[in-house]
Amino acid sequence: EVQLVESGGGLVQPGGSLRLSCAASGFTFSSYSMNWVRQAPGKGLEWVSYISSSSSTIYYADSVKGRFTISRDNAKNSLYLQMNSLRDEDTAVYYCARDPTDYDILTGYPLHYYYGMDVWGQGTTVTVSS
Amino acid sequence: DIQMTQSPSTLSASVGDRVTITCRASQSISSWLAWYQQKPGKAPKLLIYKASSLESGVPSRFSGSGSGTEFTLTISSLQPDDFATYYCQQYNSYSPALTFGGGTKVEIK
């Protein structure tokens, strides 16, 4: 069964740090790009960060740039999100999601089609509060 | 960043109704659009990719259409399992950002 399982969420004070993990199983993790997407309480979905299959391409939303770091360990079938300098507005459920699209390295555009995010984890809750 | 405007934000409908949700992009995104369904306390589920392609395992009562800046998600005959929130999502480039619409909550009338 194709599966993503997040962990590492919890309660942290403003200015603190947290590291989220996403364990993949049931598919060849090293062949897929991955994303982190978050959802604040009662709000919509917000894309956070992207990492290509080889870690050669990484993107961040402006709201987390300079504070969050995405990484992966293909040998361990795991995706990570290191979150530093946490703010109240980072409070959310954080999801990892698989991205099956192949992108042109130079332009960033899909080589063929955009396939969406086809597998999602169940989410892990991060609460930033004093 | 490309803005995605979804309408309506809330929709009240009955089982068996035909339901249409609209998503408008602030600039052309070709057919690089996906639709997701999310139920309370659950992760989003991919329904449609490439604007009109049905994800494997998704019932055929769901369909997507559009290109450029105007897109629609249609549920041909609403079923009890379809009461949920639906999001569109555009891909033009990860830089600057991939963005989601604000969501449409489909409620029981």
gemmi code that builds the backbone of each chain (N, CA, C; Angstrom):
import gemmi

chains = {
    "A": [
        ("GLU", (0.845, -1.204, 0.000), (0.000, 0.000, 0.000), (0.880, 1.253, 0.000)),
        ("VAL", (0.565, 2.153, -0.898), (1.284, 3.428, -0.957), (0.881, 4.273, 0.253)),
        ("GLN", (1.860, 4.751, 0.993), (1.539, 5.435, 2.243), (2.588, 6.478, 2.606)),
        ("LEU", (2.104, 7.571, 3.187), (2.963, 8.604, 3.775), (2.504, 8.825, 5.199)),
        ("VAL", (3.449, 8.823, 6.133), (3.107, 8.996, 7.542), (3.986, 10.091, 8.141)),
        ("GLU", (3.338, 11.194, 8.549), (4.057, 12.308, 9.160), (4.194, 12.102, 10.663)),
        ("SER", (5.218, 12.727, 11.222), (5.422, 12.718, 12.659), (6.251, 13.941, 13.042)),
        ("GLY", (6.341, 14.195, 14.344), (7.190, 15.268, 14.819), (6.468, 16.535, 15.237)),
        ("GLY", (5.170, 16.585, 15.018), (4.430, 17.780, 15.418), (4.323, 17.888, 16.931)),
        ("GLY", (3.862, 19.052, 17.392), (3.705, 19.252, 18.820), (3.536, 20.720, 19.163)),
        ("LEU", (3.597, 20.996, 20.458), (3.475, 22.360, 20.963), (4.855, 22.973, 21.148)),
        ("VAL", (5.053, 24.150, 20.610), (6.341, 24.819, 20.714), (6.096, 26.308, 20.931)),
        ("GLN", (7.005, 26.931, 21.661), (6.875, 28.364, 21.925), (7.318, 29.181, 20.715)),
        ("PRO", (6.791, 30.396, 20.592), (7.258, 31.271, 19.513), (8.769, 31.430, 19.584)),
        ("GLY", (9.391, 31.366, 18.401), (10.842, 31.433, 18.321), (11.514, 30.084, 18.401)),
        ("GLY", (10.763, 29.068, 18.735), (11.326, 27.726, 18.876), (11.489, 26.995, 17.568)),
        ("SER", (11.919, 25.758, 17.661), (12.184, 24.923, 16.484), (11.488, 23.584, 16.611)),
        ("LEU", (11.261, 22.976, 15.460), (10.632, 21.666, 15.393), (11.080, 21.014, 14.097)),
        ("ARG", (11.213, 19.694, 14.101), (11.554, 18.966, 12.888), (10.473, 17.942, 12.596)),
        ("LEU", (9.850, 18.099, 11.437), (8.833, 17.152, 11.004), (9.467, 16.090, 10.122)),
        ("SER", (8.908, 14.888, 10.198), (9.349, 13.784, 9.346), (8.163, 13.211, 8.590)),
        ("CYS", (8.440, 12.632, 7.452), (7.416, 11.969, 6.639), (8.027, 10.667, 6.135)),
        ("ALA", (7.476, 9.542, 6.576), (7.982, 8.227, 6.181), (7.150, 7.685, 5.034)),
        ("ALA", (7.828, 7.336, 3.954), (7.152, 6.830, 2.761), (7.293, 5.322, 2.657)),
        ("SER", (6.261, 4.676, 2.157), (6.307, 3.230, 1.933), (5.387, 2.863, 0.778)),
        ("GLY", (5.653, 1.722, 0.164), (4.793, 1.212, -0.891), (5.096, 1.733, -2.276)),
        ("PHE", (6.123, 2.584, -2.412), (6.511, 3.092, -3.722), (7.986, 3.454, -3.678)),
        ("THR", (8.561, 3.697, -4.857), (9.981, 4.033, -4.954), (10.152, 5.507, -4.633)),
        ("PHE", (10.395, 5.784, -3.372), (10.451, 7.161, -2.868), (11.449, 8.003, -3.645)),
        ("SER", (12.581, 7.444, -3.986), (13.659, 8.193, -4.631), (13.302, 8.678, -6.033)),
        ("SER", (12.197, 8.207, -6.588), (11.783, 8.601, -7.932), (10.823, 9.784, -7.953)),
        ("TYR", (10.400, 10.249, -6.798), (9.346, 11.255, -6.735), (9.788, 12.535, -6.040)),
        ("SER", (9.327, 13.661, -6.587), (9.409, 14.925, -5.875), (8.384, 14.901, -4.753)),
        ("MET", (8.612, 15.763, -3.754), (7.733, 15.793, -2.592), (7.448, 17.230, -2.179)),
        ("ASN", (6.336, 17.403, -1.483), (5.927, 18.718, -0.990), (5.517, 18.655, 0.476)),
        ("TRP", (5.595, 19.802, 1.107), (4.910, 20.024, 2.381), (3.814, 21.054, 2.118)),
        ("VAL", (2.631, 20.765, 2.633), (1.467, 21.645, 2.523), (0.885, 21.773, 3.930)),
        ("ARG", (0.436, 22.961, 4.297), (-0.115, 23.124, 5.639), (-1.515, 23.717, 5.595)),
        ("GLN", (-2.214, 23.574, 6.708), (-3.574, 24.076, 6.818), (-3.782, 24.598, 8.230)),
        ("ALA", (-3.888, 25.909, 8.343), (-4.157, 26.526, 9.640), (-5.571, 26.173, 10.088)),
        ("PRO", (-5.840, 26.214, 11.374), (-7.165, 25.834, 11.891), (-8.287, 26.606, 11.205)),
        ("GLY", (-9.232, 25.883, 10.621), (-10.382, 26.497, 9.972), (-10.084, 27.216, 8.662)),
        ("LYS", (-8.871, 27.069, 8.149), (-8.456, 27.777, 6.934), (-8.224, 26.809, 5.776)),
        ("GLY", (-7.823, 27.374, 4.645), (-7.567, 26.584, 3.457), (-6.160, 26.025, 3.420)),
        ("LEU", (-5.828, 25.431, 2.286), (-4.523, 24.799, 2.104), (-3.489, 25.812, 1.643)),
        ("GLU", (-2.273, 25.674, 2.166), (-1.165, 26.554, 1.782), (0.060, 25.695, 1.487)),
        ("TRP", (0.585, 25.817, 0.267), (1.819, 25.136, -0.072), (2.982, 25.754, 0.702)),
        ("VAL", (3.880, 24.890, 1.210), (4.996, 25.350, 2.041), (6.340, 25.189, 1.331)),
        ("SER", (6.606, 23.977, 0.803), (7.931, 23.730, 0.247), (7.907, 22.531, -0.688)),
        ("TYR", (8.862, 22.526, -1.614), (9.015, 21.464, -2.624), (10.470, 21.010, -2.666)),
        ("ILE", (10.661, 19.706, -2.892), (12.002, 19.176, -3.106), (11.938, 18.137, -4.212)),
        ("SER", (12.866, 18.220, -5.146), (12.898, 17.263, -6.244), (13.423, 15.910, -5.759)),
        ("SER", (13.327, 14.911, -6.602), (13.680, 13.552, -6.205), (15.136, 13.418, -5.760)),
        ("SER", (16.011, 14.193, -6.388), (17.435, 14.113, -6.066), (17.894, 15.216, -5.115)),
        ("SER", (16.941, 16.023, -4.661), (17.227, 17.176, -3.785), (17.935, 18.313, -4.509)),
        ("SER", (18.031, 18.238, -5.831), (18.764, 19.265, -6.581), (17.955, 20.553, -6.722)),
        ("THR", (16.633, 20.461, -6.615), (15.771, 21.639, -6.745), (14.885, 21.748, -5.510)),
        ("ILE", (14.912, 22.907, -4.913), (14.136, 23.170, -3.692), (13.481, 24.539, -3.821)),
        ("TYR", (12.224, 24.620, -3.395), (11.497, 25.886, -3.374), (10.790, 26.043, -2.037)),
        ("TYR", (10.572, 27.304, -1.681), (9.841, 27.631, -0.456), (8.817, 28.719, -0.736)),
        ("ALA", (7.718, 28.672, 0.022), (6.799, 29.797, 0.020), (7.466, 30.974, 0.712)),
        ("ASP", (7.110, 32.183, 0.294), (7.715, 33.378, 0.896), (7.499, 33.416, 2.407)),
        ("SER", (6.373, 32.876, 2.857), (6.022, 32.945, 4.273), (6.965, 32.137, 5.176)),
        ("VAL", (7.732, 31.210, 4.595), (8.620, 30.369, 5.409), (10.081, 30.468, 4.972)),
        ("LYS", (10.330, 31.172, 3.890), (11.695, 31.265, 3.349), (12.642, 31.851, 4.397)),
        ("GLY", (13.782, 31.199, 4.561), (14.774, 31.649, 5.534), (14.568, 31.071, 6.929)),
        ("ARG", (13.419, 30.451, 7.158), (13.122, 29.861, 8.482), (12.972, 28.351, 8.424)),
        ("PHE", (12.446, 27.847, 7.321), (12.206, 26.406, 7.170), (13.217, 25.830, 6.178)),
        ("THR", (13.568, 24.562, 6.400), (14.463, 23.848, 5.493), (13.899, 22.473, 5.180)),
        ("ILE", (13.693, 22.211, 3.910), (13.216, 20.898, 3.482), (14.425, 20.039, 3.110)),
        ("SER", (14.328, 18.755, 3.400), (15.386, 17.822, 3.016), (14.792, 16.426, 2.900)),
        ("ARG", (15.559, 15.516, 2.362), (15.112, 14.134, 2.236), (16.293, 13.194, 2.335)),
        ("ASP", (16.003, 11.963, 2.719), (17.008, 10.900, 2.766), (16.416, 9.730, 1.993)),
        ("ASN", (16.808, 9.580, 0.758), (16.217, 8.537, -0.082), (16.560, 7.134, 0.412)),
        ("ALA", (17.681, 6.988, 1.082), (18.052, 5.681, 1.630), (17.120, 5.271, 2.759)),
        ("LYS", (16.554, 6.267, 3.431), (15.648, 5.992, 4.549), (14.179, 6.221, 4.162)),
        ("ASN", (13.934, 6.534, 2.882), (12.566, 6.774, 2.411), (11.859, 7.824, 3.261)),
        ("SER", (12.581, 8.885, 3.535), (12.052, 9.898, 4.447), (12.224, 11.314, 3.945)),
        ("LEU", (11.239, 12.128, 4.265), (11.221, 13.559, 3.955), (11.194, 14.313, 5.277)),
        ("TYR", (11.838, 15.481, 5.301), (11.914, 16.248, 6.543), (11.566, 17.718, 6.300)),
        ("LEU", (11.146, 18.369, 7.384), (10.970, 19.820, 7.364), (11.488, 20.361, 8.687)),
        ("GLN", (12.622, 21.038, 8.623), (13.183, 21.683, 9.805), (12.582, 23.077, 9.901)),
        ("MET", (11.909, 23.357, 11.004), (11.211, 24.619, 11.171), (11.862, 25.391, 12.325)),
        ("ASN", (12.439, 26.535, 12.013), (13.076, 27.391, 13.008), (12.334, 28.712, 13.111)),
        ("SER", (12.615, 29.446, 14.170), (12.013, 30.775, 14.384), (10.500, 30.728, 14.190)),
        ("LEU", (9.879, 29.767, 14.826), (8.446, 29.547, 14.624), (7.623, 30.711, 15.154)),
        ("ARG", (6.538, 30.995, 14.441), (5.629, 32.101, 14.771), (4.230, 31.543, 15.030)),
        ("ASP", (3.419, 32.357, 15.657), (2.035, 31.940, 15.914), (1.344, 31.501, 14.617)),
        ("GLU", (1.621, 32.228, 13.551), (0.939, 31.953, 12.279), (1.422, 30.676, 11.597)),
        ("ASP", (2.402, 30.004, 12.156), (2.834, 28.706, 11.627), (2.003, 27.564, 12.204)),
        ("THR", (1.118, 27.885, 13.137), (0.227, 26.877, 13.705), (-0.650, 26.288, 12.605)),
        ("ALA", (-0.583, 24.978, 12.442), (-1.299, 24.339, 11.334), (-1.118, 22.831, 11.410)),
        ("VAL", (-1.924, 22.143, 10.621), (-1.660, 20.739, 10.316), (-0.740, 20.724, 9.107)),
        ("TYR", (0.339, 19.980, 9.203), (1.317, 19.897, 8.115), (1.201, 18.532, 7.444)),
        ("TYR", (1.025, 18.579, 6.124), (0.918, 17.365, 5.322), (2.134, 17.231, 4.411)),
        ("CYS", (2.620, 16.014, 4.242), (3.547, 15.756, 3.148), (2.727, 15.167, 1.993)),
        ("ALA", (3.137, 15.456, 0.779), (2.372, 15.028, -0.391), (3.318, 14.707, -1.541)),
        ("ARG", (3.024, 13.656, -2.245), (3.831, 13.215, -3.377), (3.474, 13.982, -4.641)),
        ("ASP", (4.499, 14.300, -5.427), (4.323, 15.027, -6.688), (4.870, 14.173, -7.818)),
        ("PRO", (4.014, 13.579, -8.637), (4.480, 12.661, -9.684), (4.883, 13.338, -11.003)),
        ("THR", (4.789, 14.647, -11.081), (5.076, 15.358, -12.336), (6.574, 15.442, -12.595)),
        ("ASP", (6.966, 15.256, -13.842), (8.342, 15.504, -14.282), (8.442, 16.943, -14.778)),
        ("TYR", (9.401, 17.685, -14.273), (9.548, 19.096, -14.612), (10.809, 19.343, -15.436)),
        ("ASP", (10.707, 20.307, -16.338), (11.892, 20.753, -17.082), (12.822, 21.449, -16.101)),
        ("ILE", (14.054, 21.015, -16.062), (15.001, 21.543, -15.075), (15.239, 23.043, -15.273)),
        ("LEU", (15.238, 23.468, -16.520), (15.563, 24.865, -16.795), (14.374, 25.799, -16.573)),
        ("THR", (13.192, 25.381, -17.013), (12.035, 26.281, -16.953), (11.150, 26.044, -15.738)),
        ("GLY", (11.214, 24.843, -15.172), (10.322, 24.495, -14.066), (8.938, 24.092, -14.528)),
        ("TYR", (8.696, 24.093, -15.811), (7.382, 23.716, -16.332), (7.305, 22.199, -16.513)),
        ("PRO", (6.086, 21.646, -16.398), (5.935, 20.199, -16.611), (6.418, 19.779, -17.998)),
        ("LEU", (7.119, 18.646, -18.051), (7.578, 18.139, -19.337), (6.396, 17.688, -20.193)),
        ("HIS", (5.394, 17.157, -19.537), (4.219, 16.683, -20.268), (2.953, 17.317, -19.707)),
        ("TYR", (2.531, 16.853, -18.557), (1.325, 17.365, -17.919), (1.607, 17.605, -16.448)),
        ("TYR", (0.712, 18.371, -15.809), (0.783, 18.531, -14.366), (-0.179, 17.537, -13.741)),
        ("TYR", (0.350, 16.664, -12.865), (-0.435, 15.556, -12.337), (-0.964, 15.779, -10.929)),
        ("GLY", (-0.738, 16.952, -10.354), (-1.239, 17.212, -9.010), (-0.418, 16.517, -7.943)),
        ("MET", (-0.927, 16.542, -6.726), (-0.299, 15.834, -5.609), (-1.165, 14.620, -5.328)),
        ("ASP", (-0.636, 13.438, -5.649), (-1.514, 12.286, -5.728), (-1.568, 11.408, -4.474)),
        ("VAL", (-0.624, 11.565, -3.577), (-0.648, 10.803, -2.321), (-0.335, 11.771, -1.193)),
        ("TRP", (-1.151, 11.732, -0.135), (-0.996, 12.630, 1.006), (-0.880, 11.807, 2.286)),
        ("GLY", (-0.130, 12.329, 3.239), (-0.119, 11.745, 4.563), (-1.339, 12.199, 5.358)),
        ("GLN", (-1.447, 11.715, 6.585), (-2.610, 12.041, 7.423), (-2.441, 13.376, 8.138)),
        ("GLY", (-1.213, 13.906, 8.120), (-0.950, 15.203, 8.731), (-0.416, 15.098, 10.155)),
        ("THR", (0.362, 16.099, 10.537), (0.849, 16.228, 11.903), (0.623, 17.664, 12.354)),
        ("THR", (0.167, 17.846, 13.579), (-0.249, 19.159, 14.058), (0.883, 19.886, 14.760)),
        ("VAL", (1.112, 21.109, 14.328), (2.096, 21.992, 14.946), (1.355, 23.156, 15.579)),
        ("THR", (1.581, 23.361, 16.862), (0.958, 24.470, 17.575), (2.049, 25.358, 18.146)),
        ("VAL", (2.053, 26.610, 17.732), (3.034, 27.582, 18.225), (2.308, 28.529, 19.161)),
        ("SER", (2.653, 28.429, 20.433), (1.956, 29.235, 21.433), (2.793, 29.325, 22.704)),
        ("SER", (2.675, 30.444, 23.370), (3.373, 30.613, 24.648), (2.482, 30.207, 25.814)),
    ],
    "B": [
        ("ASP", (2.521, 36.284, -7.337), (1.961, 34.951, -7.329), (0.617, 34.935, -8.071)),
        ("ILE", (0.302, 33.801, -8.664), (-0.987, 33.640, -9.310), (-2.050, 33.416, -8.240)),
        ("GLN", (-3.122, 34.188, -8.332), (-4.225, 34.050, -7.380), (-5.298, 33.165, -7.994)),
        ("MET", (-5.868, 32.298, -7.147), (-6.947, 31.416, -7.565), (-8.210, 31.789, -6.814)),
        ("THR", (-9.249, 32.161, -7.539), (-10.500, 32.576, -6.924), (-11.559, 31.515, -7.175)),
        ("GLN", (-12.031, 30.908, -6.101), (-13.039, 29.863, -6.197), (-14.406, 30.428, -5.856)),
        ("SER", (-15.442, 29.940, -6.561), (-16.804, 30.328, -6.224), (-17.764, 29.180, -6.504)),
        ("PRO", (-18.827, 29.079, -5.679), (-19.042, 29.869, -4.467), (-18.149, 29.361, -3.330)),
        ("SER", (-18.140, 30.062, -2.213), (-17.371, 29.597, -1.062), (-18.147, 28.525, -0.306)),
        ("THR", (-19.465, 28.609, -0.372), (-20.344, 27.602, 0.227), (-21.475, 27.292, -0.742)),
        ("LEU", (-21.856, 26.056, -0.778), (-22.890, 25.615, -1.700), (-23.805, 24.630, -0.965)),
        ("SER", (-25.095, 24.889, -0.966), (-26.062, 23.974, -0.350), (-26.769, 23.205, -1.450)),
        ("ALA", (-26.749, 21.892, -1.362), (-27.342, 21.074, -2.410), (-27.919, 19.793, -1.820)),
        ("SER", (-28.728, 19.135, -2.622), (-29.380, 17.891, -2.201), (-28.789, 16.706, -2.947)),
        ("VAL", (-28.944, 15.551, -2.382), (-28.503, 14.330, -3.056), (-29.193, 14.242, -4.418)),
        ("GLY", (-28.407, 13.961, -5.440), (-28.927, 13.870, -6.792), (-28.756, 15.140, -7.611)),
        ("ASP", (-28.437, 16.258, -6.937), (-28.250, 17.526, -7.655), (-26.982, 17.496, -8.505)),
        ("ARG", (-27.005, 18.304, -9.563), (-25.801, 18.565, -10.342), (-25.150, 19.798, -9.736)),
        ("VAL", (-23.868, 19.699, -9.438), (-23.147, 20.749, -8.725), (-21.961, 21.206, -9.573)),
        ("THR", (-21.790, 22.522, -9.663), (-20.655, 23.081, -10.411), (-19.907, 24.079, -9.546)),
        ("ILE", (-18.616, 23.920, -9.476), (-17.726, 24.823, -8.743), (-16.773, 25.451, -9.757)),
        ("THR", (-16.558, 26.753, -9.613), (-15.726, 27.494, -10.560), (-14.447, 27.973, -9.900)),
        ("CYS", (-13.379, 27.946, -10.663), (-12.080, 28.433, -10.204), (-11.513, 29.326, -11.295)),
        ("ARG", (-11.100, 30.518, -10.905), (-10.552, 31.479, -11.866), (-9.126, 31.828, -11.473)),
        ("ALA", (-8.219, 31.751, -12.425), (-6.812, 32.106, -12.190), (-6.559, 33.545, -12.608)),
        ("SER", (-5.651, 34.207, -11.895), (-5.358, 35.616, -12.181), (-4.544, 35.795, -13.473)),
        ("GLN", (-3.962, 34.724, -13.977), (-3.329, 34.716, -15.283), (-3.384, 33.295, -15.825)),
        ("SER", (-3.097, 33.149, -17.102), (-3.235, 31.849, -17.736), (-2.303, 30.804, -17.128)),
        ("ILE", (-2.864, 29.626, -16.868), (-2.078, 28.504, -16.344), (-2.207, 27.285, -17.252)),
        ("SER", (-2.567, 27.530, -18.513), (-2.752, 26.425, -19.461), (-3.763, 25.430, -18.861)),
        ("SER", (-3.395, 24.167, -18.786), (-4.277, 23.166, -18.169), (-3.655, 22.612, -16.896)),
        ("TRP", (-2.780, 23.404, -16.285), (-2.051, 22.930, -15.117), (-2.832, 23.195, -13.845)),
        ("LEU", (-3.950, 22.476, -13.724), (-4.833, 22.665, -12.594), (-5.285, 21.319, -12.049)),
        ("ALA", (-5.385, 21.253, -10.712), (-5.862, 20.046, -10.037), (-7.004, 20.409, -9.101)),
        ("TRP", (-7.863, 19.428, -8.848), (-8.953, 19.579, -7.889), (-8.807, 18.521, -6.800)),
        ("TYR", (-9.094, 18.933, -5.567), (-9.006, 18.045, -4.412), (-10.305, 18.088, -3.619)),
        ("GLN", (-10.588, 16.983, -2.949), (-11.704, 16.890, -2.014), (-11.127, 16.692, -0.616)),
        ("GLN", (-11.655, 17.417, 0.355), (-11.203, 17.233, 1.728), (-12.395, 17.122, 2.667)),
        ("LYS", (-12.385, 16.095, 3.469), (-13.401, 15.907, 4.500), (-12.821, 16.312, 5.847)),
        ("PRO", (-13.668, 16.699, 6.797), (-13.181, 17.193, 8.099), (-12.226, 16.211, 8.770)),
        ("GLY", (-11.077, 16.730, 9.202), (-10.101, 15.922, 9.904), (-9.306, 14.978, 9.032)),
        ("LYS", (-9.482, 15.067, 7.723), (-8.789, 14.169, 6.796), (-7.886, 14.942, 5.850)),
        ("ALA", (-6.964, 14.217, 5.230), (-6.088, 14.827, 4.241), (-6.856, 15.066, 2.943)),
        ("PRO", (-6.418, 16.023, 2.151), (-7.009, 16.203, 0.824), (-6.808, 14.957, -0.034)),
        ("LYS", (-7.736, 14.786, -0.978), (-7.685, 13.653, -1.907), (-7.734, 14.203, -3.325)),
        ("LEU", (-6.813, 13.788, -4.169), (-6.776, 14.245, -5.552), (-7.945, 13.656, -6.329)),
        ("LEU", (-8.704, 14.541, -6.995), (-9.830, 14.108, -7.831), (-9.508, 14.224, -9.320)),
        ("ILE", (-9.002, 15.375, -9.704), (-8.797, 15.741, -11.104), (-7.401, 16.330, -11.256)),
        ("TYR", (-6.685, 15.955, -12.309), (-5.425, 16.588, -12.645), (-5.453, 16.991, -14.114)),
        ("LYS", (-4.542, 17.843, -14.505), (-4.473, 18.306, -15.883), (-5.824, 18.891, -16.301)),
        ("ALA", (-6.501, 19.505, -15.354), (-7.776, 20.217, -15.518), (-8.975, 19.308, -15.759)),
        ("SER", (-8.770, 18.190, -16.474), (-9.933, 17.387, -16.846), (-9.724, 15.878, -16.751)),
        ("SER", (-8.562, 15.443, -16.284), (-8.290, 14.005, -16.191), (-8.675, 13.479, -14.820)),
        ("LEU", (-9.441, 12.402, -14.815), (-9.936, 11.815, -13.586), (-8.865, 10.937, -12.954)),
        ("GLU", (-8.554, 11.188, -11.688), (-7.590, 10.364, -10.973), (-8.144, 8.948, -10.848)),
        ("SER", (-7.280, 7.983, -10.887), (-7.672, 6.584, -10.765), (-8.477, 6.342, -9.488)),
        ("GLY", (-9.593, 5.641, -9.624), (-10.413, 5.300, -8.464), (-11.474, 6.328, -8.108)),
        ("VAL", (-11.438, 7.483, -8.763), (-12.419, 8.538, -8.482), (-13.680, 8.271, -9.313)),
        ("PRO", (-14.848, 8.345, -8.698), (-16.086, 8.052, -9.441), (-16.278, 8.961, -10.653)),
        ("SER", (-16.881, 8.417, -11.679), (-17.039, 9.143, -12.943), (-18.054, 10.278, -12.860)),
        ("ARG", (-18.779, 10.404, -11.755), (-19.689, 11.551, -11.611), (-18.918, 12.864, -11.426)),
        ("PHE", (-17.630, 12.757, -11.115), (-16.768, 13.940, -11.034), (-16.157, 14.219, -12.409)),
        ("SER", (-16.166, 15.478, -12.814), (-15.500, 15.857, -14.056), (-14.956, 17.271, -13.943)),
        ("GLY", (-13.913, 17.535, -14.702), (-13.308, 18.850, -14.718), (-13.196, 19.364, -16.139)),
        ("SER", (-13.226, 20.678, -16.274), (-13.079, 21.276, -17.595), (-12.427, 22.638, -17.464)),
        ("GLY", (-12.013, 23.170, -18.614), (-11.446, 24.511, -18.656), (-9.988, 24.519, -19.032)),
        ("SER", (-9.518, 25.703, -19.358), (-8.105, 25.936, -19.646), (-7.872, 27.433, -19.611)),
        ("GLY", (-6.618, 27.824, -19.503), (-6.313, 29.249, -19.440), (-6.559, 29.815, -18.053)),
        ("THR", (-7.675, 30.492, -17.877), (-7.969, 31.112, -16.583), (-9.287, 30.656, -15.949)),
        ("GLU", (-10.130, 29.944, -16.686), (-11.439, 29.544, -16.178), (-11.555, 28.022, -16.131)),
        ("PHE", (-11.911, 27.518, -14.946), (-11.998, 26.075, -14.755), (-13.248, 25.735, -13.953)),
        ("THR", (-13.785, 24.543, -14.184), (-14.946, 24.089, -13.413), (-14.769, 22.646, -12.972)),
        ("LEU", (-15.311, 22.373, -11.799), (-15.457, 21.012, -11.301), (-16.954, 20.742, -11.231)),
        ("THR", (-17.398, 19.653, -11.831), (-18.808, 19.292, -11.848), (-19.006, 17.932, -11.205)),
        ("ILE", (-20.001, 17.857, -10.354), (-20.456, 16.571, -9.820), (-21.826, 16.337, -10.441)),
        ("SER", (-21.957, 15.325, -11.246), (-23.156, 15.168, -12.073), (-24.392, 14.808, -11.242)),
        ("SER", (-24.206, 14.033, -10.200), (-25.320, 13.633, -9.331), (-24.753, 13.460, -7.922)),
        ("LEU", (-24.983, 14.458, -7.096), (-24.355, 14.520, -5.772), (-24.763, 13.324, -4.912)),
        ("GLN", (-23.767, 12.688, -4.322), (-23.998, 11.547, -3.444), (-23.682, 11.911, -1.989)),
        ("PRO", (-24.220, 11.165, -1.018), (-23.973, 11.497, 0.397), (-22.486, 11.598, 0.742)),
        ("ASP", (-21.655, 10.804, 0.077), (-20.215, 10.819, 0.363), (-19.513, 12.048, -0.191)),
        ("ASP", (-20.212, 12.857, -0.989), (-19.591, 13.995, -1.664), (-19.656, 15.283, -0.856)),
        ("PHE", (-20.360, 15.271, 0.269), (-20.426, 16.481, 1.078), (-19.063, 16.680, 1.745)),
        ("ALA", (-18.380, 17.748, 1.326), (-16.977, 17.961, 1.679), (-16.583, 19.355, 1.208)),
        ("THR", (-15.316, 19.692, 1.395), (-14.767, 20.931, 0.862), (-13.874, 20.603, -0.323)),
        ("TYR", (-14.006, 21.405, -1.370), (-13.254, 21.175, -2.605), (-12.307, 22.344, -2.865)),
        ("TYR", (-11.085, 22.017, -3.259), (-10.063, 23.028, -3.547), (-9.524, 22.845, -4.969)),
        ("CYS", (-9.365, 23.965, -5.650), (-8.589, 23.932, -6.881), (-7.148, 24.322, -6.534)),
        ("GLN", (-6.226, 23.942, -7.391), (-4.812, 24.245, -7.166), (-4.120, 24.418, -8.501)),
        ("GLN", (-3.401, 25.515, -8.641), (-2.726, 25.772, -9.912), (-1.253, 25.454, -9.811)),
        ("TYR", (-0.700, 25.075, -10.941), (0.749, 24.988, -11.063), (1.163, 25.823, -12.264)),
        ("ASN", (1.877, 26.882, -12.027), (2.520, 27.610, -13.122), (4.025, 27.512, -12.972)),
        ("SER", (4.449, 27.492, -11.748), (5.841, 27.271, -11.404), (5.906, 27.243, -9.888)),
        ("TYR", (6.862, 26.485, -9.348), (7.038, 26.525, -7.901), (7.679, 27.831, -7.470)),
        ("SER", (8.242, 28.528, -8.446), (8.807, 29.820, -8.123), (8.104, 30.874, -8.936)),
        ("PRO", (7.251, 31.686, -8.345), (7.250, 31.937, -6.916), (6.482, 30.948, -6.057)),
        ("ALA", (5.346, 30.460, -6.513), (4.575, 29.620, -5.591), (3.496, 28.856, -6.308)),
        ("LEU", (3.178, 27.714, -5.756), (2.031, 26.932, -6.158), (0.891, 27.401, -5.250)),
        ("THR", (-0.294, 27.627, -5.781), (-1.358, 28.173, -4.934), (-2.656, 27.401, -5.062)),
        ("PHE", (-3.410, 27.430, -3.964), (-4.717, 26.803, -3.885), (-5.805, 27.873, -3.900)),
        ("GLY", (-6.977, 27.492, -4.376), (-8.135, 28.337, -4.218), (-8.580, 28.318, -2.762)),
        ("GLY", (-9.519, 29.194, -2.437), (-9.957, 29.333, -1.056), (-10.855, 28.218, -0.552)),
        ("GLY", (-11.332, 27.379, -1.465), (-12.173, 26.250, -1.077), (-13.658, 26.515, -1.268)),
        ("THR", (-14.399, 25.454, -1.554), (-15.857, 25.484, -1.655), (-16.421, 24.376, -0.791)),
        ("LYS", (-17.184, 24.751, 0.208), (-17.786, 23.766, 1.092), (-19.154, 23.377, 0.532)),
        ("VAL", (-19.334, 22.096, 0.259), (-20.606, 21.597, -0.253), (-21.379, 21.017, 0.938)),
        ("GLU", (-22.494, 21.657, 1.241), (-23.297, 21.280, 2.409), (-24.615, 20.642, 2.000)),
        ("ILE", (-25.203, 19.933, 2.939), (-26.506, 19.322, 2.692), (-27.595, 20.381, 2.800)),
        ("LYS", (-28.459, 20.432, 1.790), (-29.548, 21.406, 1.782), (-30.706, 20.934, 2.661)),
    ],
}
model = gemmi.Model(1)
for chain_id, residues in chains.items():
    chain = gemmi.Chain(chain_id)
    for i, (resn, *xyz) in enumerate(residues, 1):
        res = gemmi.Residue()
        res.name, res.seqid = resn, gemmi.SeqId(i, " ")
        for name, pos in zip(("N", "CA", "C"), xyz):
            atom = gemmi.Atom()
            atom.name, atom.element = name, gemmi.Element(name[0])
            atom.pos, atom.b_iso = gemmi.Position(*pos), 0.0
            res.add_atom(atom)
        chain.add_residue(res)
    model.add_chain(chain)
structure = gemmi.Structure()
structure.add_model(model)
structure.setup_entities()
